[in-house]
Amino acid sequence: MNEVSSLLASDRCDRCGAQAYVRAILPSGGELLFCGHHAKEYSGSLNKVAAEIHDETNRLVDSDAH
């Protein structure tokens, strides 16, 4: 497994343009970026095709908890 850089605020979801929290690295070396919502929606398909998935959704904080 290669070292993967952390996702930045400038990394955007390929589906909707929101901040990306998940990077799916494809066997070809390409990558797809997803917000938490779309990563969850497409998780079944991503798990089948991605060589590696870098998930930073743990950085999301429930604002109602504060």
N, C-alpha and C positions, 0 to 999 in steps of 0.2 A: 504494500500500500504506500503510495507517494504522500509526501507532506502536502497538505492543501492549505492555502492561505485563508484566513478568516474572511467572511463576507463583510463588505463595507456598506455604508448607507447609500453609496452610489451604485451598488449592484441591485438591479431591478428584475422583478419577475418577468419571465418571457411571455407569460399569459396575460397579465393585467397591468404591469408597470409598477406595482407596489414594491416596497423594499423586499429584497430576497433574503430568505433565511435558510434555504436548502439549495445545495448544488448537487446535481446528478451528473456524474462523469461517465460518459459513454465509452464503450470499448474502442471506438475509433479515435478517442482522445478529445472529442468535442464535449461540450457541457451544456446543461440546461439549468436555468435558475428559476426558482419558484418562491413565492410568498408562502407563509404557513398554510393558508387556506387552500391554495392550489396544490401544494405538495401533498396535503392530506387527501385531496380529491383524486389525485393521480398516483397515489402511493402504490397501488397494486400494479399498475403498468410500469412505473419507475423501477420497482423492485425486480421486475422481469428483464428489463433492458439495460439498466445501469451497471457499469462495472464497479462503481463506488458511489455512495451517497453520503454527503457531508451535511449533517443536519444541525443547525444552530437555533432551532425553534425554542430551545431552553432559554434563550435571551429575551423572549417575549415575556412581558410582565402583565399580569392582570391588574389593570388600573383600579378596579373596584376593591382590591385588597388593601388599598392605602387610605 
